[in-house]
Amino acid sequence: MAAGTGRVADRIRRADRPFSGVSPERLAPEIAAIDLERPLHDHAAALDELERVYLRDAVYFHHPRYLAHLNCPVVIPALLGEAVLSAVNSSLDTWDQSAGGTLIERRLIEWTAGRIGFGPAADGVFTSGGSQSNLHALLLAREEARAGASPARLRVITSEAGHFSVRKAANLLGLGPDAVVTVETDADRRMRPAALARELDRCRRAGLVVMAVVATAGTTDFGSIDPLPEIASLCETDGVWLHVDAAYGCGLLVSRRRRHLLDGVERADSVTVDFHKSFFQPVSSSAVLVRDGATLRHAAHHADYLNPRRMAERGIPNQVDKSLQTTRRFDALKLWLTLRVMGPDAVGELFDEVVDRAAASYALVAADPRFEVVTRSPLSTLVFRYLPPEGPGRKLADDANLYAREALAASGEAVVAGTTVDGRHYLKFTLLNPETTLDDIAHVLDLLAGHAQRYVDDLVPLAGPR
């Protein structure tokens, strides 16, 4: 254990770039050649091999020029929690497998519900991630809504910028292919309440049952936060379940400067939070919370060998009674130790730092004639693209941005994400590392512009009239 920890610490300390740039074609043969039927019988040899097939080419999120996805560097107390929970190996399904772990998880759910603004009837459970949390919430919404309604008549409304897991959850829940309806967003990529009102009215007139509206507090691409108070009012008027996907924006719960951006979340029926995004926790650490804990009964199943009904009647706290999973890691311990060592204000300050950095990055890119930026995020993303100078090269913008991202990743000097906006290819920064500086951002912008312009220069003779 000490040898393995030492290697990882050394590798992280020496990492001078976020990625090696290795390709699947190059690495796959090395791993395929390993004979798993012939053990090495030596931990040092196994660690040497691991260095070659994993550590050498891992993507290191702690590096300040990793700017791609919603992956965060982890705080040390959470890493300590990961070691402890793995060593003890508690399973959080029943009291007789976890004891104190069950109560710690329940206390953290209570604390999170309080931060959201839910009352004493609230409850929830830790999950594997935002996708499972969204699935869980929509399962509860379906069960609450479908009395007398066939699945084919059920609808879920979300915005154009909502997470793909909403549609995936609808498929898993056996709803029809038309079950998820998207409504338009405004210039800041926020759901338009007027569009939602029209869709609610259309569904009502068509004899359809809206089982849930999914608002987003921190969209993956734009970090946009839907107007929660207005959406909540519409849902309350129509008696529709409101789920808020705050997988990304949940960091605002501990922000001392930006908590108001989540105003209205307390009126939701259910909320997704991903601590492994904006609370700087190792994967996985997520939760789904509900305003009325009684709705969790829809996920309850009882087995005589595990959690017979008599246990619930006696008040035995079996978390499997409310979870989609049975065997489940004690992932709550990571957050527990983080709060006990650092406190919520310190975590919130880290999140505020990355949001501040994103705002400064927006100003930097908006002032740079080489790029165009889509919108200013209230969180820590930035969607932009390189725009070749006026002339025949301008029509190569899409391919130039695709090329720039791939070339940058292959170099290993930085990693950025990509997306499409209105059918065009864009680049994306997602800042979740407080150690990323504006100088890092400026350097990556120069690298991207260089790759993109080289692509244009190589092809510009072919871009003009033929």
C-alpha beads as a LAMMPS data file, in Angstrom:
LAMMPS data file: protein, C-alpha beads

466 atoms
465 bonds

1 atom types
1 bond types

-500.0 500.0 xlo xhi
-500.0 500.0 ylo yhi
-500.0 500.0 zlo zhi

Masses

1 110.0

Atoms # bond

1 1 1 0.000 0.000 0.000
2 1 1 2.769 2.434 0.867
3 1 1 4.593 1.636 -2.361
4 1 1 1.442 2.179 -4.434
5 1 1 0.583 5.417 -2.673
6 1 1 4.121 6.647 -3.137
7 1 1 4.024 5.965 -6.855
8 1 1 0.773 7.771 -7.362
9 1 1 1.925 10.754 -5.312
10 1 1 5.148 10.902 -7.287
11 1 1 3.360 10.629 -10.626
12 1 1 0.912 13.402 -9.706
13 1 1 3.717 15.613 -8.411
14 1 1 5.767 15.174 -11.600
15 1 1 2.918 15.539 -14.099
16 1 1 3.893 18.434 -16.387
17 1 1 0.868 18.074 -18.624
18 1 1 -2.663 16.696 -18.175
19 1 1 -2.352 13.912 -20.751
20 1 1 0.287 11.972 -22.612
21 1 1 -1.599 12.181 -25.910
22 1 1 -1.576 8.410 -26.342
23 1 1 -3.973 6.999 -28.934
24 1 1 -6.195 3.923 -28.459
25 1 1 -4.378 2.232 -31.346
26 1 1 -1.059 2.581 -29.547
27 1 1 -2.121 1.644 -26.015
28 1 1 -4.605 -1.161 -26.712
29 1 1 -1.991 -3.713 -27.912
30 1 1 0.049 -3.226 -24.720
31 1 1 -2.923 -4.075 -22.530
32 1 1 -4.167 -6.860 -24.801
33 1 1 -0.745 -8.539 -24.599
34 1 1 -0.946 -8.989 -20.820
35 1 1 -1.698 -12.603 -19.866
36 1 1 -4.108 -12.487 -16.945
37 1 1 -3.647 -16.228 -16.413
38 1 1 -0.003 -15.639 -15.424
39 1 1 0.212 -13.515 -12.265
40 1 1 3.386 -11.607 -11.494
41 1 1 3.445 -12.726 -7.808
42 1 1 5.136 -9.475 -6.889
43 1 1 3.555 -6.162 -6.031
44 1 1 6.539 -4.147 -7.254
45 1 1 6.381 -5.825 -10.659
46 1 1 2.624 -5.274 -10.794
47 1 1 3.113 -1.589 -10.008
48 1 1 5.794 -1.330 -12.701
49 1 1 3.320 -2.787 -15.165
50 1 1 0.563 -0.475 -13.924
51 1 1 2.825 2.493 -14.508
52 1 1 3.161 1.442 -18.135
53 1 1 -0.458 0.623 -18.913
54 1 1 -2.271 3.206 -16.769
55 1 1 -0.428 5.819 -14.714
56 1 1 1.814 6.930 -17.574
57 1 1 -1.148 7.782 -19.816
58 1 1 -3.873 8.643 -17.313
59 1 1 -5.680 11.959 -17.702
60 1 1 -4.798 14.042 -14.662
61 1 1 -7.647 16.329 -13.668
62 1 1 -5.531 18.103 -11.061
63 1 1 -3.356 19.641 -13.781
64 1 1 -4.287 23.318 -14.315
65 1 1 -4.548 22.855 -18.081
66 1 1 -7.136 20.134 -17.927
67 1 1 -10.132 22.199 -19.045
68 1 1 -12.427 19.650 -20.650
69 1 1 -15.236 17.929 -18.780
70 1 1 -16.925 18.179 -15.391
71 1 1 -14.050 16.427 -13.642
72 1 1 -12.551 18.011 -10.559
73 1 1 -9.323 17.630 -8.631
74 1 1 -10.020 16.064 -5.246
75 1 1 -9.419 17.494 -1.798
76 1 1 -7.194 15.515 0.538
77 1 1 -9.810 14.781 3.256
78 1 1 -11.994 13.134 0.587
79 1 1 -9.040 11.052 -0.552
80 1 1 -8.542 9.922 3.026
81 1 1 -12.219 8.991 3.147
82 1 1 -11.832 6.948 -0.026
83 1 1 -9.027 4.930 1.540
84 1 1 -10.958 4.298 4.759
85 1 1 -14.227 3.287 3.089
86 1 1 -12.438 0.939 0.683
87 1 1 -10.500 -0.734 3.478
88 1 1 -13.518 -1.283 5.735
89 1 1 -15.720 -2.093 2.716
90 1 1 -19.089 -1.309 4.300
91 1 1 -22.177 -1.848 2.197
92 1 1 -24.813 0.827 2.705
93 1 1 -27.834 -1.337 1.927
94 1 1 -28.739 -2.557 5.417
95 1 1 -28.073 -1.469 8.975
96 1 1 -26.411 -4.760 9.865
97 1 1 -23.790 -4.153 7.127
98 1 1 -23.008 -0.521 7.847
99 1 1 -24.333 0.747 11.230
100 1 1 -22.646 4.129 11.716
101 1 1 -22.191 4.485 7.977
102 1 1 -25.967 4.464 7.549
103 1 1 -26.393 7.233 10.091
104 1 1 -23.572 9.311 8.602
105 1 1 -25.159 9.102 5.155
106 1 1 -28.559 10.049 6.581
107 1 1 -27.035 12.991 8.445
108 1 1 -25.432 14.241 5.220
109 1 1 -28.736 13.933 3.371
110 1 1 -30.364 15.948 6.137
111 1 1 -27.601 18.576 5.905
112 1 1 -27.874 18.823 2.116
113 1 1 -31.662 19.059 2.284
114 1 1 -31.260 21.921 4.738
115 1 1 -28.892 23.707 2.372
116 1 1 -31.437 23.280 -0.423
117 1 1 -34.164 24.724 1.794
118 1 1 -36.304 21.624 2.169
119 1 1 -38.274 21.099 5.370
120 1 1 -38.121 18.311 7.965
121 1 1 -40.069 15.874 5.756
122 1 1 -37.242 15.747 3.203
123 1 1 -35.151 12.673 2.574
124 1 1 -32.848 11.188 -0.049
125 1 1 -30.078 8.746 -0.730
126 1 1 -26.597 8.711 -2.207
127 1 1 -26.276 7.441 -5.775
128 1 1 -23.583 6.615 -8.316
129 1 1 -23.954 9.909 -10.186
130 1 1 -26.234 12.444 -11.779
131 1 1 -27.639 10.051 -14.357
132 1 1 -28.797 7.627 -11.670
133 1 1 -30.112 10.475 -9.534
134 1 1 -32.168 11.770 -12.466
135 1 1 -33.456 8.264 -13.197
136 1 1 -34.430 7.822 -9.555
137 1 1 -36.266 11.150 -9.441
138 1 1 -38.179 10.444 -12.644
139 1 1 -39.151 6.995 -11.354
140 1 1 -40.735 8.664 -8.324
141 1 1 -42.412 11.258 -10.543
142 1 1 -43.824 8.559 -12.812
143 1 1 -45.284 6.640 -9.903
144 1 1 -46.800 9.797 -8.447
145 1 1 -48.380 10.767 -11.787
146 1 1 -49.510 7.631 -13.501
147 1 1 -52.681 6.729 -11.585
148 1 1 -55.095 5.954 -14.403
149 1 1 -52.663 7.151 -17.098
150 1 1 -51.034 4.765 -19.538
151 1 1 -47.262 5.145 -20.031
152 1 1 -47.869 6.256 -23.607
153 1 1 -49.640 9.385 -22.319
154 1 1 -46.910 10.426 -19.899
155 1 1 -44.602 13.308 -20.794
156 1 1 -41.440 14.835 -19.369
157 1 1 -40.616 18.427 -20.266
158 1 1 -37.086 19.798 -20.176
159 1 1 -35.112 22.437 -22.034
160 1 1 -33.053 22.134 -25.197
161 1 1 -29.957 22.434 -23.012
162 1 1 -31.009 19.737 -20.519
163 1 1 -28.876 16.662 -19.863
164 1 1 -29.160 13.633 -22.133
165 1 1 -29.765 11.419 -19.096
166 1 1 -33.352 12.716 -18.954
167 1 1 -34.151 11.060 -22.269
168 1 1 -32.176 7.974 -21.274
169 1 1 -34.123 7.709 -18.016
170 1 1 -37.422 7.960 -19.895
171 1 1 -36.369 5.044 -22.089
172 1 1 -35.351 2.968 -19.070
173 1 1 -38.695 3.722 -17.421
174 1 1 -40.573 2.263 -20.379
175 1 1 -42.053 5.515 -21.626
176 1 1 -42.725 6.096 -25.299
177 1 1 -40.137 7.542 -27.716
178 1 1 -42.014 10.856 -27.687
179 1 1 -42.142 11.066 -23.902
180 1 1 -39.447 13.732 -23.530
181 1 1 -40.435 17.128 -24.911
182 1 1 -37.851 19.898 -25.117
183 1 1 -38.745 23.565 -24.983
184 1 1 -36.709 26.450 -26.289
185 1 1 -34.109 28.418 -24.377
186 1 1 -33.273 32.118 -24.384
187 1 1 -30.025 33.758 -25.499
188 1 1 -28.390 32.672 -22.210
189 1 1 -29.487 29.055 -22.829
190 1 1 -32.047 29.121 -19.995
191 1 1 -35.448 27.512 -20.301
192 1 1 -38.098 30.038 -21.379
193 1 1 -40.978 29.956 -18.875
194 1 1 -43.371 31.138 -21.586
195 1 1 -42.370 28.177 -23.747
196 1 1 -42.900 25.847 -20.807
197 1 1 -46.333 27.342 -20.163
198 1 1 -47.313 26.783 -23.800
199 1 1 -46.144 23.167 -23.689
200 1 1 -47.995 22.477 -20.445
201 1 1 -51.139 23.898 -22.028
202 1 1 -50.646 21.895 -25.232
203 1 1 -50.232 18.655 -23.292
204 1 1 -53.320 19.388 -21.229
205 1 1 -55.446 20.027 -24.326
206 1 1 -54.076 16.877 -25.994
207 1 1 -55.050 14.693 -23.037
208 1 1 -51.401 14.032 -22.110
209 1 1 -50.109 13.815 -18.535
210 1 1 -46.973 15.787 -17.751
211 1 1 -45.382 13.599 -15.101
212 1 1 -42.396 15.915 -14.544
213 1 1 -40.693 19.113 -15.584
214 1 1 -36.900 18.892 -15.383
215 1 1 -35.195 22.223 -14.818
216 1 1 -31.415 22.474 -14.872
217 1 1 -29.198 24.348 -12.439
218 1 1 -25.947 24.221 -14.364
219 1 1 -26.239 22.848 -17.894
220 1 1 -23.272 20.787 -19.028
221 1 1 -22.329 23.027 -21.955
222 1 1 -23.210 26.515 -20.784
223 1 1 -23.513 26.305 -16.999
224 1 1 -26.867 28.026 -17.430
225 1 1 -29.390 28.004 -14.599
226 1 1 -33.036 27.860 -15.558
227 1 1 -35.361 30.469 -13.961
228 1 1 -36.371 28.247 -11.067
229 1 1 -38.955 30.496 -9.341
230 1 1 -40.978 30.976 -12.531
231 1 1 -40.773 27.296 -13.435
232 1 1 -41.773 26.279 -9.906
233 1 1 -44.837 28.513 -10.067
234 1 1 -45.965 26.948 -13.340
235 1 1 -45.488 23.433 -11.936
236 1 1 -47.378 24.272 -8.736
237 1 1 -50.290 25.696 -10.722
238 1 1 -50.537 22.550 -12.857
239 1 1 -49.735 20.105 -10.042
240 1 1 -46.659 18.811 -11.906
241 1 1 -43.600 17.260 -10.272
242 1 1 -40.584 19.581 -10.555
243 1 1 -37.170 17.996 -10.654
244 1 1 -34.086 20.212 -10.583
245 1 1 -30.927 18.706 -12.027
246 1 1 -28.305 20.566 -9.994
247 1 1 -25.566 18.007 -10.582
248 1 1 -23.209 20.805 -11.604
249 1 1 -24.674 23.838 -9.861
250 1 1 -24.917 22.216 -6.433
251 1 1 -21.625 23.860 -5.491
252 1 1 -23.654 27.031 -5.076
253 1 1 -25.217 25.469 -1.972
254 1 1 -22.006 26.252 -0.079
255 1 1 -21.119 29.504 -1.842
256 1 1 -21.228 32.576 0.377
257 1 1 -21.378 34.881 -2.661
258 1 1 -23.610 33.123 -5.175
259 1 1 -26.161 31.038 -3.255
260 1 1 -28.927 33.300 -4.579
261 1 1 -28.448 31.819 -8.047
262 1 1 -30.273 28.722 -6.757
263 1 1 -33.252 30.610 -5.385
264 1 1 -36.371 28.576 -6.091
265 1 1 -34.661 25.179 -5.793
266 1 1 -36.397 24.729 -2.417
267 1 1 -39.720 24.545 -4.279
268 1 1 -38.667 21.471 -6.268
269 1 1 -40.043 18.018 -5.550
270 1 1 -36.639 16.430 -6.155
271 1 1 -33.082 17.613 -6.686
272 1 1 -29.955 15.965 -8.103
273 1 1 -26.590 16.935 -6.594
274 1 1 -23.172 15.703 -7.698
275 1 1 -20.605 16.205 -4.980
276 1 1 -18.004 14.702 -7.324
277 1 1 -18.343 17.738 -9.569
278 1 1 -18.444 20.931 -7.560
279 1 1 -17.616 19.696 -4.034
280 1 1 -14.203 18.351 -5.190
281 1 1 -14.966 14.741 -4.269
282 1 1 -13.630 11.577 -5.935
283 1 1 -16.025 9.702 -8.206
284 1 1 -18.524 8.650 -7.190
285 1 1 -20.399 10.874 -4.782
286 1 1 -23.895 11.967 -5.772
287 1 1 -27.343 12.092 -4.228
288 1 1 -31.001 12.543 -5.039
289 1 1 -33.116 14.443 -2.517
290 1 1 -36.887 14.758 -2.276
291 1 1 -38.975 17.377 -0.492
292 1 1 -41.374 14.686 0.755
293 1 1 -39.542 11.606 1.942
294 1 1 -42.715 9.517 1.671
295 1 1 -42.331 9.471 -2.120
296 1 1 -39.229 7.290 -1.776
297 1 1 -41.586 4.389 -1.028
298 1 1 -41.899 3.942 -4.800
299 1 1 -38.327 2.582 -4.876
300 1 1 -38.821 0.224 -1.920
301 1 1 -38.753 -3.559 -2.298
302 1 1 -38.465 -6.018 0.564
303 1 1 -36.651 -9.339 0.630
304 1 1 -36.881 -11.693 3.589
305 1 1 -33.153 -12.392 3.525
306 1 1 -32.172 -8.702 3.468
307 1 1 -34.753 -6.111 4.553
308 1 1 -38.032 -7.772 5.521
309 1 1 -40.982 -5.479 6.118
310 1 1 -40.846 -6.084 9.862
311 1 1 -37.543 -4.153 9.941
312 1 1 -39.207 -1.068 8.473
313 1 1 -42.051 -1.453 10.967
314 1 1 -39.475 -1.506 13.773
315 1 1 -37.743 1.589 12.402
316 1 1 -34.518 -0.189 11.415
317 1 1 -32.742 2.251 9.026
318 1 1 -32.067 0.167 5.927
319 1 1 -30.980 2.469 3.104
320 1 1 -31.874 -0.150 0.494
321 1 1 -35.509 0.689 1.259
322 1 1 -35.061 3.915 -0.699
323 1 1 -32.223 3.131 -3.138
324 1 1 -32.168 1.731 -6.668
325 1 1 -28.960 -0.082 -5.739
326 1 1 -28.536 -2.919 -3.279
327 1 1 -24.842 -3.270 -2.530
328 1 1 -23.568 0.290 -2.341
329 1 1 -20.293 1.889 -1.302
330 1 1 -20.029 4.234 1.670
331 1 1 -19.323 7.175 -0.647
332 1 1 -20.835 9.592 1.846
333 1 1 -17.751 9.199 4.044
334 1 1 -15.675 11.278 1.623
335 1 1 -17.984 14.243 1.939
336 1 1 -18.270 13.721 5.699
337 1 1 -14.512 13.970 6.235
338 1 1 -14.308 16.942 3.867
339 1 1 -16.886 18.854 5.877
340 1 1 -15.384 17.827 9.210
341 1 1 -11.829 18.830 8.202
342 1 1 -12.401 21.793 5.884
343 1 1 -15.972 22.930 6.499
344 1 1 -18.565 23.971 3.902
345 1 1 -17.324 27.555 3.599
346 1 1 -13.910 26.392 2.426
347 1 1 -15.481 24.141 -0.220
348 1 1 -17.712 27.009 -1.333
349 1 1 -14.722 29.306 -1.644
350 1 1 -12.987 26.806 -3.934
351 1 1 -16.080 26.695 -6.126
352 1 1 -16.331 30.479 -6.151
353 1 1 -12.705 30.636 -7.276
354 1 1 -13.357 28.586 -10.405
355 1 1 -16.469 30.631 -11.173
356 1 1 -14.410 33.811 -10.809
357 1 1 -11.798 32.374 -13.144
358 1 1 -14.442 31.533 -15.725
359 1 1 -15.736 35.120 -15.628
360 1 1 -12.218 36.447 -16.207
361 1 1 -11.739 33.917 -19.013
362 1 1 -14.950 35.080 -20.662
363 1 1 -13.638 38.646 -20.681
364 1 1 -10.340 37.447 -22.127
365 1 1 -11.933 35.473 -24.964
366 1 1 -14.606 38.084 -25.713
367 1 1 -11.861 40.669 -26.233
368 1 1 -9.770 38.395 -28.486
369 1 1 -10.578 38.890 -32.199
370 1 1 -9.448 35.333 -32.946
371 1 1 -12.448 33.853 -31.130
372 1 1 -16.179 34.213 -30.754
373 1 1 -17.933 33.277 -27.534
374 1 1 -21.521 32.059 -27.143
375 1 1 -22.715 33.374 -23.785
376 1 1 -21.426 34.251 -20.346
377 1 1 -21.956 31.414 -17.881
378 1 1 -23.053 32.009 -14.280
379 1 1 -20.892 28.989 -13.392
380 1 1 -17.530 27.861 -14.743
381 1 1 -17.900 26.887 -18.401
382 1 1 -16.957 28.791 -21.522
383 1 1 -18.168 27.860 -25.013
384 1 1 -16.296 29.544 -27.841
385 1 1 -14.625 28.863 -31.168
386 1 1 -11.737 29.983 -33.284
387 1 1 -12.883 32.143 -36.172
388 1 1 -10.471 32.275 -39.124
389 1 1 -9.873 35.725 -40.634
390 1 1 -12.314 36.969 -43.250
391 1 1 -11.738 35.266 -46.565
392 1 1 -11.917 31.782 -48.020
393 1 1 -10.618 30.227 -44.802
394 1 1 -13.712 31.338 -42.859
395 1 1 -15.740 28.447 -44.278
396 1 1 -13.252 26.030 -42.673
397 1 1 -14.102 27.188 -39.145
398 1 1 -15.952 24.017 -38.116
399 1 1 -13.240 21.642 -39.244
400 1 1 -10.505 23.917 -37.915
401 1 1 -11.986 23.831 -34.421
402 1 1 -12.403 20.063 -34.533
403 1 1 -8.809 19.715 -35.652
404 1 1 -7.506 22.120 -33.005
405 1 1 -9.102 20.173 -30.188
406 1 1 -7.752 16.829 -31.434
407 1 1 -4.277 18.211 -32.105
408 1 1 -4.117 19.786 -28.669
409 1 1 -5.111 16.505 -26.997
410 1 1 -2.565 14.582 -29.065
411 1 1 0.156 16.969 -27.888
412 1 1 -0.861 16.379 -24.268
413 1 1 -0.236 20.039 -23.414
414 1 1 -3.869 20.663 -22.525
415 1 1 -7.269 19.013 -22.802
416 1 1 -10.414 20.899 -23.791
417 1 1 -13.917 19.737 -24.640
418 1 1 -16.057 20.304 -27.698
419 1 1 -19.740 20.661 -28.465
420 1 1 -22.116 21.868 -31.146
421 1 1 -24.171 25.044 -30.969
422 1 1 -26.845 25.653 -33.586
423 1 1 -25.193 23.053 -35.802
424 1 1 -21.704 24.573 -35.559
425 1 1 -18.654 23.069 -33.864
426 1 1 -17.405 24.888 -30.785
427 1 1 -14.736 24.415 -28.147
428 1 1 -15.467 24.351 -24.438
429 1 1 -13.563 25.076 -21.261
430 1 1 -14.912 23.589 -18.034
431 1 1 -13.044 25.066 -15.099
432 1 1 -13.134 23.058 -11.886
433 1 1 -9.544 23.495 -10.753
434 1 1 -8.882 26.469 -8.460
435 1 1 -5.203 26.286 -9.406
436 1 1 -5.909 27.077 -13.060
437 1 1 -4.726 30.644 -13.688
438 1 1 -5.627 33.196 -16.323
439 1 1 -2.126 32.658 -17.727
440 1 1 -2.993 28.977 -18.217
441 1 1 -6.149 30.007 -20.067
442 1 1 -4.275 32.456 -22.277
443 1 1 -1.643 29.854 -23.099
444 1 1 -4.249 27.256 -24.096
445 1 1 -6.041 29.821 -26.253
446 1 1 -2.781 30.506 -28.086
447 1 1 -2.230 26.782 -28.612
448 1 1 -5.760 26.324 -29.982
449 1 1 -5.472 29.302 -32.293
450 1 1 -2.143 28.028 -33.581
451 1 1 -3.474 24.555 -34.363
452 1 1 -6.630 25.917 -35.983
453 1 1 -4.825 28.462 -38.145
454 1 1 -2.279 25.897 -39.312
455 1 1 -5.184 23.724 -40.441
456 1 1 -6.661 26.654 -42.372
457 1 1 -3.313 27.612 -43.871
458 1 1 -2.790 24.077 -45.155
459 1 1 -6.186 24.010 -46.851
460 1 1 -6.989 27.597 -47.730
461 1 1 -6.053 27.201 -51.418
462 1 1 -8.797 24.563 -51.558
463 1 1 -11.353 26.683 -49.718
464 1 1 -11.944 29.259 -52.434
465 1 1 -14.114 29.046 -55.578
466 1 1 -13.472 26.074 -57.827

Bonds

1 1 1 2
2 1 2 3
3 1 3 4
4 1 4 5
5 1 5 6
6 1 6 7
7 1 7 8
8 1 8 9
9 1 9 10
10 1 10 11
11 1 11 12
12 1 12 13
13 1 13 14
14 1 14 15
15 1 15 16
16 1 16 17
17 1 17 18
18 1 18 19
19 1 19 20
20 1 20 21
21 1 21 22
22 1 22 23
23 1 23 24
24 1 24 25
25 1 25 26
26 1 26 27
27 1 27 28
28 1 28 29
29 1 29 30
30 1 30 31
31 1 31 32
32 1 32 33
33 1 33 34
34 1 34 35
35 1 35 36
36 1 36 37
37 1 37 38
38 1 38 39
39 1 39 40
40 1 40 41
41 1 41 42
42 1 42 43
43 1 43 44
44 1 44 45
45 1 45 46
46 1 46 47
47 1 47 48
48 1 48 49
49 1 49 50
50 1 50 51
51 1 51 52
52 1 52 53
53 1 53 54
54 1 54 55
55 1 55 56
56 1 56 57
57 1 57 58
58 1 58 59
59 1 59 60
60 1 60 61
61 1 61 62
62 1 62 63
63 1 63 64
64 1 64 65
65 1 65 66
66 1 66 67
67 1 67 68
68 1 68 69
69 1 69 70
70 1 70 71
71 1 71 72
72 1 72 73
73 1 73 74
74 1 74 75
75 1 75 76
76 1 76 77
77 1 77 78
78 1 78 79
79 1 79 80
80 1 80 81
81 1 81 82
82 1 82 83
83 1 83 84
84 1 84 85
85 1 85 86
86 1 86 87
87 1 87 88
88 1 88 89
89 1 89 90
90 1 90 91
91 1 91 92
92 1 92 93
93 1 93 94
94 1 94 95
95 1 95 96
96 1 96 97
97 1 97 98
98 1 98 99
99 1 99 100
100 1 100 101
101 1 101 102
102 1 102 103
103 1 103 104
104 1 104 105
105 1 105 106
106 1 106 107
107 1 107 108
108 1 108 109
109 1 109 110
110 1 110 111
111 1 111 112
112 1 112 113
113 1 113 114
114 1 114 115
115 1 115 116
116 1 116 117
117 1 117 118
118 1 118 119
119 1 119 120
120 1 120 121
121 1 121 122
122 1 122 123
123 1 123 124
124 1 124 125
125 1 125 126
126 1 126 127
127 1 127 128
128 1 128 129
129 1 129 130
130 1 130 131
131 1 131 132
132 1 132 133
133 1 133 134
134 1 134 135
135 1 135 136
136 1 136 137
137 1 137 138
138 1 138 139
139 1 139 140
140 1 140 141
141 1 141 142
142 1 142 143
143 1 143 144
144 1 144 145
145 1 145 146
146 1 146 147
147 1 147 148
148 1 148 149
149 1 149 150
150 1 150 151
151 1 151 152
152 1 152 153
153 1 153 154
154 1 154 155
155 1 155 156
156 1 156 157
157 1 157 158
158 1 158 159
159 1 159 160
160 1 160 161
161 1 161 162
162 1 162 163
163 1 163 164
164 1 164 165
165 1 165 166
166 1 166 167
167 1 167 168
168 1 168 169
169 1 169 170
170 1 170 171
171 1 171 172
172 1 172 173
173 1 173 174
174 1 174 175
175 1 175 176
176 1 176 177
177 1 177 178
178 1 178 179
179 1 179 180
180 1 180 181
181 1 181 182
182 1 182 183
183 1 183 184
184 1 184 185
185 1 185 186
186 1 186 187
187 1 187 188
188 1 188 189
189 1 189 190
190 1 190 191
191 1 191 192
192 1 192 193
193 1 193 194
194 1 194 195
195 1 195 196
196 1 196 197
197 1 197 198
198 1 198 199
199 1 199 200
200 1 200 201
201 1 201 202
202 1 202 203
203 1 203 204
204 1 204 205
205 1 205 206
206 1 206 207
207 1 207 208
208 1 208 209
209 1 209 210
210 1 210 211
211 1 211 212
212 1 212 213
213 1 213 214
214 1 214 215
215 1 215 216
216 1 216 217
217 1 217 218
218 1 218 219
219 1 219 220
220 1 220 221
221 1 221 222
222 1 222 223
223 1 223 224
224 1 224 225
225 1 225 226
226 1 226 227
227 1 227 228
228 1 228 229
229 1 229 230
230 1 230 231
231 1 231 232
232 1 232 233
233 1 233 234
234 1 234 235
235 1 235 236
236 1 236 237
237 1 237 238
238 1 238 239
239 1 239 240
240 1 240 241
241 1 241 242
242 1 242 243
243 1 243 244
244 1 244 245
245 1 245 246
246 1 246 247
247 1 247 248
248 1 248 249
249 1 249 250
250 1 250 251
251 1 251 252
252 1 252 253
253 1 253 254
254 1 254 255
255 1 255 256
256 1 256 257
257 1 257 258
258 1 258 259
259 1 259 260
260 1 260 261
261 1 261 262
262 1 262 263
263 1 263 264
264 1 264 265
265 1 265 266
266 1 266 267
267 1 267 268
268 1 268 269
269 1 269 270
270 1 270 271
271 1 271 272
272 1 272 273
273 1 273 274
274 1 274 275
275 1 275 276
276 1 276 277
277 1 277 278
278 1 278 279
279 1 279 280
280 1 280 281
281 1 281 282
282 1 282 283
283 1 283 284
284 1 284 285
285 1 285 286
286 1 286 287
287 1 287 288
288 1 288 289
289 1 289 290
290 1 290 291
291 1 291 292
292 1 292 293
293 1 293 294
294 1 294 295
295 1 295 296
296 1 296 297
297 1 297 298
298 1 298 299
299 1 299 300
300 1 300 301
301 1 301 302
302 1 302 303
303 1 303 304
304 1 304 305
305 1 305 306
306 1 306 307
307 1 307 308
308 1 308 309
309 1 309 310
310 1 310 311
311 1 311 312
312 1 312 313
313 1 313 314
314 1 314 315
315 1 315 316
316 1 316 317
317 1 317 318
318 1 318 319
319 1 319 320
320 1 320 321
321 1 321 322
322 1 322 323
323 1 323 324
324 1 324 325
325 1 325 326
326 1 326 327
327 1 327 328
328 1 328 329
329 1 329 330
330 1 330 331
331 1 331 332
332 1 332 333
333 1 333 334
334 1 334 335
335 1 335 336
336 1 336 337
337 1 337 338
338 1 338 339
339 1 339 340
340 1 340 341
341 1 341 342
342 1 342 343
343 1 343 344
344 1 344 345
345 1 345 346
346 1 346 347
347 1 347 348
348 1 348 349
349 1 349 350
350 1 350 351
351 1 351 352
352 1 352 353
353 1 353 354
354 1 354 355
355 1 355 356
356 1 356 357
357 1 357 358
358 1 358 359
359 1 359 360
360 1 360 361
361 1 361 362
362 1 362 363
363 1 363 364
364 1 364 365
365 1 365 366
366 1 366 367
367 1 367 368
368 1 368 369
369 1 369 370
370 1 370 371
371 1 371 372
372 1 372 373
373 1 373 374
374 1 374 375
375 1 375 376
376 1 376 377
377 1 377 378
378 1 378 379
379 1 379 380
380 1 380 381
381 1 381 382
382 1 382 383
383 1 383 384
384 1 384 385
385 1 385 386
386 1 386 387
387 1 387 388
388 1 388 389
389 1 389 390
390 1 390 391
391 1 391 392
392 1 392 393
393 1 393 394
394 1 394 395
395 1 395 396
396 1 396 397
397 1 397 398
398 1 398 399
399 1 399 400
400 1 400 401
401 1 401 402
402 1 402 403
403 1 403 404
404 1 404 405
405 1 405 406
406 1 406 407
407 1 407 408
408 1 408 409
409 1 409 410
410 1 410 411
411 1 411 412
412 1 412 413
413 1 413 414
414 1 414 415
415 1 415 416
416 1 416 417
417 1 417 418
418 1 418 419
419 1 419 420
420 1 420 421
421 1 421 422
422 1 422 423
423 1 423 424
424 1 424 425
425 1 425 426
426 1 426 427
427 1 427 428
428 1 428 429
429 1 429 430
430 1 430 431
431 1 431 432
432 1 432 433
433 1 433 434
434 1 434 435
435 1 435 436
436 1 436 437
437 1 437 438
438 1 438 439
439 1 439 440
440 1 440 441
441 1 441 442
442 1 442 443
443 1 443 444
444 1 444 445
445 1 445 446
446 1 446 447
447 1 447 448
448 1 448 449
449 1 449 450
450 1 450 451
451 1 451 452
452 1 452 453
453 1 453 454
454 1 454 455
455 1 455 456
456 1 456 457
457 1 457 458
458 1 458 459
459 1 459 460
460 1 460 461
461 1 461 462
462 1 462 463
463 1 463 464
464 1 464 465
465 1 465 466
